[in-house]
Amino acid sequence: MNNHSDNSHEQEMMAELPSTDDIVRYIDRSGGRVKRGTIAKHYKLKGLLRRLLRQKLNDMAKQGDITLLGGNTIALPKPLPSQLVLEISHQEEDFTLLARPVDPQLQAKHLKIFVETSMDIGVGDLVEARITRVENNNYIAHPTRKVQSEVDKPVLGAFTNLGKGLPGQVVPLDPDRLPRRFLVKAEASTEIPDGAIVLARPLPITDRDATPMVELIEVVGDNVEGLESLIAIHNFDIPHEFPHEVLDFTESLPAGLTDAELAEREDLRKLPIVTIDGPDARDFDDAVWVEEDKDGNFHVIVAIADVAQYVQEGSILDKEAFVRGNSTYFPDRVVPMLPERLSNDLCSLRPNEDRPVLAVHMTIDKKGILVKHKFTRAVIHSHARLTYDQVMDAINGKFDELTKDLWPQNLEAAYKCYKILLEARIARHALDLDMPENQIIIGIHGEITSVVKRERHDAHRLIEELMITANVAAAEALESKKAPCIYRVHPAPSPEKLENLKVILKQHNLNLEKVIGLQPRHLSVLINQIHGRPEEELLMQTILRSQQQAVYTPDNQGHFGLSLAKYAHFTSPIRRYSDLIVHRSLIKTFNFPGKGELKTPANKFGNLAEHICVTERRSQRAEWDAKDRLIARYYKDKLGQNFDATIVSVQKFGLFVTIEEGVGEGLIPMRFLGDEYFRFDEQKNILVGSRTNCILKLGDKVEVTLSDADMISGQLTFALGKVDIKDLPQRTSSKDKKGGRPARAASRKEEKPAALKRKHAKHKKKKK
């Protein structure tokens, strides 16, 4: 009786607790993280109610409504990524579709994902989708494209010979591909060398409990070396071969403009306009000319290849460009958005050839303010193809045959204009997060000759500032006419990322000003404080990782990083479909003569933008994937060498470090930290030694030994200190005992490249 009475009383008391929705809303209003005692105090809970609150919070955590952190801290669970691959899992009576993430880790969450689409999809289909959070665990998915079923997709994998008379084994090189192991019939395996990279076709599954089988399509190579980019192309489904009908259509396009078409365009051929690019550039889609007037104002012309003249909406060529969304750039090759006849010929602003362009005339005053702009359809005749180094030499007073004439006619005024634009950039507090990128130098025989930091100087920045200004002009021009536009939007850092940034800054005695609404100037002040400090590069990378990803959207929300109210991509239609849409909208809005005006209605721009975001992320991930494997190949001959390293991330499974000023990045797993056991303190983001209380934290300088450079996963593994890698703890497998190849020196959790790359995609540089 007493137990029943106690239970009844407890149930009555439970009814006095705030609801799950109320608690979630309160945590959300409190910045996404709050102490349990603060919740109790807010709702004036005392005695038994406090104990029952703890029980309720535990139940909410099990349901995925909240996350329990150390120190009695309650937080909202991390939101889903903005882009996901989903399986349509259920259809309700009212025909509403529900979906679940393909990622098993996300399936464990208690999520309800409603699908909102006009696409022809049904239960069982896989789709890429943009995810919008409605409330805590409820989301709406906006599918952008169907994904080929994993069951049907060919497997690109590493082959292992399991022994005479036994089937061969294929392990997918795509870390997200499931299952993780396939078998090849023994008779088909005899001629395949161990470690070869093979392409295979999955066979129908007849026994759910048996290892799935594949049939061999081809042996792609004897090992990973030289195939790094091809692997990334396959893993991320980058369309890399143009259909024959697209190539035939492209070849049929007429070269140049007719006399009638020329007469309709502004003639800029006499201007000493030039292209300025890297020495290895093959497509030249922008040209510039600048003059200074007597009042110190600048007349700037930025001329962009008129791709819309050739790639007209609805054509077979346009449909292929839309599917690709953008060009994808690897260290050893480019997968272009447009066929070579366009990207390297008809739409390339090659020197001494007439080319159609969409040009913008801009007036920039002495304060670097864009005061006037006018768009025209024009024709130019590039007077020179210059490189950044040539222009930088000219800036420094070293002229060659081309630049000695072009300096007084164009380059001198362009450099003066850049200096004024730079002052305006500083004045509006645009973020100076220009971190040097790794450049992998590939020799003529495919060998990696070096990995260096890509040099950037004033010539690069000159072109960048002129292109940014032209992009602003495009956004302003379309917005002033209320015309449809695809904006390039960069949101301010999320509260969660901002909180993480504050924790790291505090460890370095830096404080981010307390503000209600973060503005670029707040981070700009912080960046100025960091310049010149020994840990400058690390802290700059930390600020960079706190930024959100820039996106394409028809709704203008401004660009936080550039501190601009209006911004659209206009300057690269050869390699970005977003820019081509902006060109078409300008052509229609200003009633320019010629072909290529916009036909897509404004209400379809949301779907266009979603698709372009998906293809951009796809290319970005593929580029990182290839670079990781190439860098692993570069370091494979350096196993056992010692390096000075910097800790760039602290995780519960180990430390991520960079070596050689960020050229190489890899993991020190927990078991390679020496004899001492280290505990992860999530609140302080540090590892603490159990015996000595030694602390390992972000920014610490350590000595490491390279223990593994895995070209399959693209992962470097290090051990702390100077060690003999033969003495490091190794995991064994049945294959090791039989004398086969040694297992990789990593636990299952540490080995999983997909998980590690997802966690550390934030280390990569985000695009403007």
TORLO-285398 format. One record per residue (C-alpha): residue in three letters; x, y, z. Coordinates in steps of 0.1 Angstrom, whole numbers, plus 5000, padded with zeros to 4 digits. Example, Ala and Ser with C-alpha at 12.3 -4.5 7.8 and 13.67 -1.06 7.14 Angstrom:
BEGIN
ALA512349555078/SER513749895071/
//
This chain:
BEGIN
MET500050005000/ASN502750245010/ASN504650184977/HIS501450244958/SER500850564978/ASP504450684972/ASN504150614935/SER500850804933/HIS502351094952/GLU505451094929/GLN503251094898/GLU501351394912/MET504551574918/MET505851484883/ALA502851674869/GLU504151984886/LEU507351974866/PRO507752184835/SER506951994803/THR509651864779/ASP508852134754/ASP509152404781/ILE512552274792/VAL513852254757/ARG512652614750/TYR514252744781/ILE517552574773/ASP517352714738/ARG516653074751/SER519653024775/GLY522052974746/GLY521652604741/ARG523452504774/VAL522552544810/LYS523152394845/ARG520652154860/GLY520452374891/THR519752674870/ILE516652494855/ALA515452404890/LYS515952764902/HIS514152914871/TYR511052694877/LYS511352734915/LEU511652354922/LYS512752244956/GLY513151924976/LEU511551614959/LEU510851814928/ARG514551864922/ARG515151494924/LEU512251434900/LEU513651694877/ARG516951494875/GLN514951184867/LYS512951374840/LEU516151514824/ASN517651164823/ASP514551034805/MET514751334781/ALA518351244774/LYS517450884766/GLN514851014741/GLY517351244725/ASP515651564735/ILE518751684754/THR522351594760/LEU523851544794/LEU527351694797/GLY529751684826/GLY529351904856/ASN525551884857/THR525352074824/ILE522352024801/ALA522652104764/LEU520452074734/PRO521651794710/LYS523651914681/PRO521351984651/LEU521551764621/PRO523951874593/SER522352104568/GLN522751844540/LEU522051474545/VAL521451154525/LEU518151014536/GLU516150694530/ILE512350744525/SER511250504552/HIS507450544556/GLN504350694540/GLU501450804563/GLU497750784555/ASP497651144543/PHE500651054519/THR503151244540/LEU506551094535/LEU508951034565/ALA512650974561/ARG515550854582/PRO519350934578/VAL521450674561/ASP524150744586/PRO523750474614/GLN524950714641/LEU522150954633/GLN519650664631/ALA520150624669/LYS518650964675/HIS514950994681/LEU514251194650/LYS511151274630/ILE511951394595/PHE509051504572/VAL509751514535/GLU508551814515/THR508951764478/SER507451764444/MET510051504432/ASP508851154421/ILE510050964451/GLY508650694473/VAL509450454502/GLY512850294498/ASP514350574477/LEU517650744487/VAL517751124483/GLU520151404491/ALA518251664510/ARG518552004527/ILE517451984563/THR515552244582/ARG514952214620/VAL511352284630/GLU511752204667/ASN514051994688/ASN513951654671/ASN511551744643/TYR512951834609/ILE511751904574/ALA513751754545/HIS513851934511/PRO515251664487/THR517551804460/ARG518251484440/LYS517851114440/VAL520850904449/GLN521750584432/SER521050294454/GLU524150164473/VAL523049814464/ASP523449884426/LYS526450124427/PRO529749964416/VAL532349914444/LEU535750074441/GLY537949894466/ALA541249754477/PHE541649384469/THR543149134494/ASN544148774484/LEU542948554513/GLY544848244501/LYS544947974475/GLY541547844467/LEU539848104488/PRO537748394475/GLY539348734473/GLN538249024495/VAL537349374484/VAL537149654510/PRO535449974496/LEU537650284495/ASP534550494502/PRO534550504541/ASP530750554541/ARG530050254518/LEU528249964535/PRO528849684539/ARG532549714546/ARG533549384530/PHE532749204498/LEU534048874484/VAL535148784448/LYS534848424436/ALA538148234440/GLU538548154403/ALA538248534395/SER540848624421/THR543848424410/GLU545348684387/ILE544748994409/PRO547749124428/ASP547349174465/GLY546549544473/ALA545249614438/ILE542449864433/VAL539449704416/LEU536049814403/ALA533449554410/ARG529649504405/PRO527549384435/LEU525749064429/PRO522149004441/ILE521948904477/THR520548554482/ASP521648494518/ARG521248784542/ASP523648624567/ALA526448564541/THR529148814531/PRO527948984499/MET529648894466/VAL530849114437/GLU531949034402/LEU535049204389/ILE534649474363/GLU538349584360/VAL541549614378/VAL542049994380/GLY545649984393/ASP548149784413/ASN547750014443/VAL546350354454/GLU549350554442/GLY548350774413/LEU544650704417/GLU543950944445/SER541751184425/LEU539950904406/ILE539050744439/ALA537551074452/ILE535651114419/HIS534150764424/ASN533450794461/PHE531651124458/ASP529851054425/ILE531451344406/PRO530151334370/HIS533451324351/GLU532651204316/PHE530551414292/PRO527851214273/HIS528551194236/GLU525551394227/VAL526751684249/LEU530151684233/ASP528551664198/PHE526251964207/THR529252154220/GLU531252094188/SER528352224167/LEU528452564184/PRO529652844161/ALA532853014170/GLY532853384176/LEU530053634169/THR528353734137/ASP528654094125/ALA525054154136/GLU525854014171/LEU528954234173/ALA526954544163/GLU524654484192/ARG527354484218/GLU529454754235/ASP532854744217/LEU535754744243/ARG538354584220/LYS540654884220/LEU540954904258/PRO544154744271/ILE542154494292/VAL544054194306/THR543553864324/ILE545553794356/ASP545653434368/GLY548053164381/PRO550753024359/ASP548952694355/ALA545452834347/ARG543852704316/ASP540452884316/PHE540453264317/ASP536953384326/ASP537653744339/ALA539554044326/VAL540054384342/TRP540854744332/VAL541155044355/GLU541755414350/GLU542055694375/ASP540356024368/LYS541556374377/ASP539456374409/GLY541056054422/ASN538055834414/PHE538455504395/HIS536655374365/VAL536854994367/ILE535754744341/VAL535454384350/ALA534654174320/ILE533353814325/ALA533153544298/ASP529653554283/VAL528853184290/ALA525053244286/GLN525653314249/TYR526652954244/VAL524952764273/GLN521352854269/GLU518752744294/GLY517052404287/SER519752284262/ILE521351954266/LEU524552134275/ASP522752344301/LYS521252024317/GLU524751864320/ALA526152184335/PHE523352194361/VAL523951834371/ARG527651914377/GLY526852244394/ASN530552354394/SER533952244383/THR535952024407/TYR539652094412/PHE542151824421/PRO545951874424/ASP546551664392/ARG543351734372/VAL540151934368/VAL536651794363/PRO535152084345/MET531552204346/LEU531652264308/PRO533352074280/GLU536852184271/ARG535752354238/LEU533852604260/SER536052624291/ASN539352644273/ASP538252804240/LEU534952974232/CYS534453104267/SER538053154276/LEU539253514274/ARG542453424256/PRO544853704246/ASN544653864212/GLU541253714204/ASP537853874203/ARG535553734230/PRO531953804241/VAL531653924277/LEU529154054302/ALA530954364315/VAL530354584345/HIS531454944345/MET532055064381/THR532855394396/ILE534855364429/ASP535455684449/LYS538555794469/LYS537155614500/GLY536755284482/ILE533055304479/LEU531155164449/VAL529155474440/LYS527855374405/HIS527755064383/LYS526354974349/PHE526154634332/THR526554584294/ARG526954304270/ALA530254364252/VAL533154234232/ILE536754254243/HIS540154174229/SER542454074258/HIS545854254254/ALA547754004276/ARG547553694297/LEU549453794328/THR550353594359/TYR550053704395/ASP553853694398/GLN554253914367/VAL551954174382/MET553654154416/ASP557054214399/ALA555554514382/ILE554254644415/ASN557754614428/GLY559154804398/LYS560454494378/PHE558854514344/ASP558954274314/GLU558054334278/LEU554254314286/THR553954494319/LYS556154784310/ASP553454914286/LEU550554794305/TRP551654944338/PRO550755314328/GLN547755194307/ASN546054974334/LEU548054814361/GLU549155124380/ALA545655254384/ALA544454894392/TYR546954874421/LYS546055224434/CYS542355124433/TYR543154794452/LYS544854994480/ILE541755204484/LEU539454904483/LEU541654744509/GLU541255044532/ALA537555024527/ARG537554654535/ILE539454724568/ALA537055014576/ARG533954794573/HIS535654524594/ALA535654244568/LEU537353944584/ASP540953894574/LEU541053514575/ASP543253464545/MET545053144556/PRO547552994531/GLU546452664516/ASN548552354509/GLN549652324473/ILE550551974462/ILE553151984434/ILE552751694410/GLY555651604386/ILE555251514349/HIS555251144358/GLY552651174385/GLU555151184414/ILE554651434443/THR557651664442/SER556651874472/VAL553752004494/VAL554052374501/LYS551952664513/ARG550452844484/GLU551953194482/ARG549553484482/HIS550553844476/ASP549054174466/ALA548554074430/HIS546153794441/ARG544354024465/LEU544054294438/ILE542054064416/GLU540153934445/GLU539054284456/LEU537954374421/MET535954054418/ILE534254104452/THR533254454441/ALA531854324408/ASN529854064428/VAL528454334450/ALA527454534419/ALA525654224404/ALA523654174436/GLU522754544439/ALA521754564402/LEU519354274405/GLU517954374439/SER517354724427/LYS515054584399/LYS513554324423/ALA514854064399/PRO515453704409/CYS519053644421/ILE521053364437/TYR522853534466/ARG526053404482/VAL525153424519/HIS527453374548/PRO525653354582/ALA527153474615/PRO528653194637/SER526152984655/PRO525853024693/GLU527352674698/LYS530352754676/LEU530753094693/GLU530752924727/ASN533452674717/LEU535552964703/LYS535253154736/VAL536452844756/ILE539552814734/LEU540253184734/LYS540053194772/GLN542852934773/HIS545053184756/ASN544053484778/LEU541853624750/ASN538253734755/LEU535553784729/GLU533554094737/LYS530154014752/VAL527554124727/ILE523954044720/GLY524354024683/LEU527853934670/GLN529154164643/PRO532254124620/ARG533854414639/HIS533954214671/LEU535953934655/SER538054184635/VAL539254344668/LEU540153994681/ILE542053914649/ASN544154234653/GLN544954124689/ILE546153784676/HIS548453914649/GLY552153874658/ARG551553614686/PRO553453284684/GLU550153094682/GLU548753324656/GLU548153064629/LEU546452824653/LEU544153084667/MET543353214632/GLN542452854622/THR540252834653/ILE538353154643/LEU538053014608/ARG536552694621/SER533952894641/GLN532553034609/GLN529452884593/GLN529552754557/ALA528553004530/VAL525552904510/TYR523552994479/THR520053114485/PRO517453344467/ASP516853524500/ASN519453794507/GLN520853774542/GLY524253934537/HIS527753804539/PHE529153804575/GLY532753734566/LEU533054004540/SER530754234560/LEU528654304530/ALA524854364529/LYS524554234493/TYR526653974476/ALA526253734446/HIS528653524426/PHE528953674391/THR532553644381/SER533053264373/PRO530353134351/ILE532752884334/ARG533152694367/ARG530052784388/TYR526452734377/SER525352994403/ASP527153264383/LEU525553154351/ILE522153204367/VAL523053554378/HIS524253634342/ARG520953514328/SER518953724352/LEU521054034344/ILE520453964306/LYS516753944311/THR516454224337/PHE518254484316/ASN516854354283/PHE520254294267/PRO520354184231/GLY521453834222/LYS520853484235/GLY520853334269/GLU518253524290/LEU516653374321/LYS513653154317/THR513352984351/PRO510653154373/ALA511753314405/ASN509753064426/LYS512052784414/PHE515252964426/GLY515052794460/ASN515352454444/LEU518152584421/ALA520152714451/GLU519652394471/HIS521052184443/ILE524052414438/CYS524852394475/VAL524752014473/THR527152004443/GLU529452254459/ARG529752044491/ARG530251734470/SER533151884451/GLN534652034483/ARG534651694500/ALA536051514470/GLU538851774467/TRP539751724504/ASP539551354501/ALA542051344472/LYS544351584489/ASP544351374521/ARG545451064501/LEU548051254482/ILE549551394514/ALA549551044529/ARG551450934498/TYR553951214502/TYR554751114538/LYS554750734533/ASP558550744529/LYS558950934562/LEU557750674586/GLY559650684619/GLN560751034614/ASN560351294642/PHE558551624637/ASP557751934657/ALA554051954659/THR551152174672/ILE548052034688/VAL545052164667/SER542251964682/VAL541651764714/GLN539151474713/LYS538251194736/PHE539950944713/GLY543251144709/LEU544851454696/PHE545051604661/VAL548351764653/THR549851954624/ILE553451924613/GLU555652134590/GLU553552444595/GLY550352274587/VAL551452074556/GLY550551744573/GLU547751684598/GLY547051364616/LEU545951184647/ILE547751074678/PRO545450804691/MET545150764729/ARG547250444730/PHE550150634713/LEU550350894741/GLY552850684760/ASP552450474792/GLU550250714810/TYR546450704808/PHE544851044798/ARG541351154807/PHE539351384784/ASP537951694802/GLU535151804778/GLN534452124797/LYS538052254794/ASN538752064761/ILE542051914775/LEU543551574781/VAL544851524817/GLY547351254827/SER546151024854/ARG549550984871/THR551351314865/ASN548351544859/CYS550151644827/ILE547851854806/LEU547651844768/LYS545752124752/LEU545052314720/GLY548152504708/ASP550752304727/LYS553952234709/VAL554951864710/GLU557451634694/VAL555951344675/THR556951044655/LEU555150954622/SER553950594627/ASP551650544597/ALA550750714564/ASP547650524551/MET546950604515/ILE543750404516/SER542150634542/GLY544350934536/GLN545150944573/LEU548451024590/THR549050864625/PHE551550994650/ALA552950884683/LEU553851134710/GLY557551194715/LYS560551024699/VAL559750654697/ASP560750354677/ILE557550264657/LYS558349894660/ASP557649924698/LEU554250084694/PRO551249874704/GLN549649694675/ARG546349534671/THR546449184657/SER543948994636/SER543648634624/LYS545248744592/ASP548348874611/LYS548748534628/LYS548748374594/GLY551648594583/GLY549648824561/ARG549849204560/PRO549749364594/ALA546549524605/ARG546549904606/ALA547650034640/ALA544350184651/SER541350074671/ARG538050044653/LYS536950374667/GLU540150554658/GLU540450384624/LYS537150484610/PRO538150744585/ALA534550864577/ALA533950954614/LEU537351134617/LYS536851324585/ARG533351434594/LYS534651554628/HIS537451744612/ALA535951874580/LYS535752194601/HIS539552214599/LYS539352274562/LYS539152624547/LYS535652734539/LYS534952904506/LYS533753254501/
//
